[in-house]
Amino acid sequence: MSDLTDTVTRYLAIWNEEDADKRAAAIGELFTPDAPYIDPLAAVAGHDGVAAVITGAREQFKGLSFELLGTVDTHHNIARFQWGLVTEAGAEPIAIGFDVAVTGEDGTISGVYGFLDKLPA
């Protein structure tokens, strides 16, 4: 279970990574080559697709960061967790989402399926 919590921590760190090259390298390490990322606003697959979604979010929400809200709930190779988009650590989130990450035997993410619970006005 703690391995999946670590995976989620690494996943959120990718969303917060400012450097595009470091972000791409981290995506390459954490995601399988064909992993889908699907939420209400995007449906992509593969490292380039995941990178494009994250880059778009970073550009849209400059200066904000993603943080884990609560704990990671896990079973087998599946983790579900809630995240918040915040102006600073511990601040009231302007957006809240709920993601489910599925991993393979080697611990890499083979898919992320997201839901948006609160969107900015």
Number of C-alpha atoms within 10 A of each C-alpha: 14 9 11 24 17 12 19 22 14 15 18 16 16 22 19 18 17 14 10 13 10 12 19 19 13 18 23 17 13 20 22 20 16 16 20 21 23 18 16 9 9 13 13 17 19 18 22 15 17 24 23 13 18 18 20 12 13 18 11 10 13 11 12 19 20 22 22 18 16 9 11 19 14 18 9 9 17 18 20 20 19 20 21 23 23 19 16 13 13 11 11 12 22 14 16 21 20 18 19 18 22 20 21 13 8 7 15 21 27 21 21 22 16 20 15 15 12 14 11 8 5
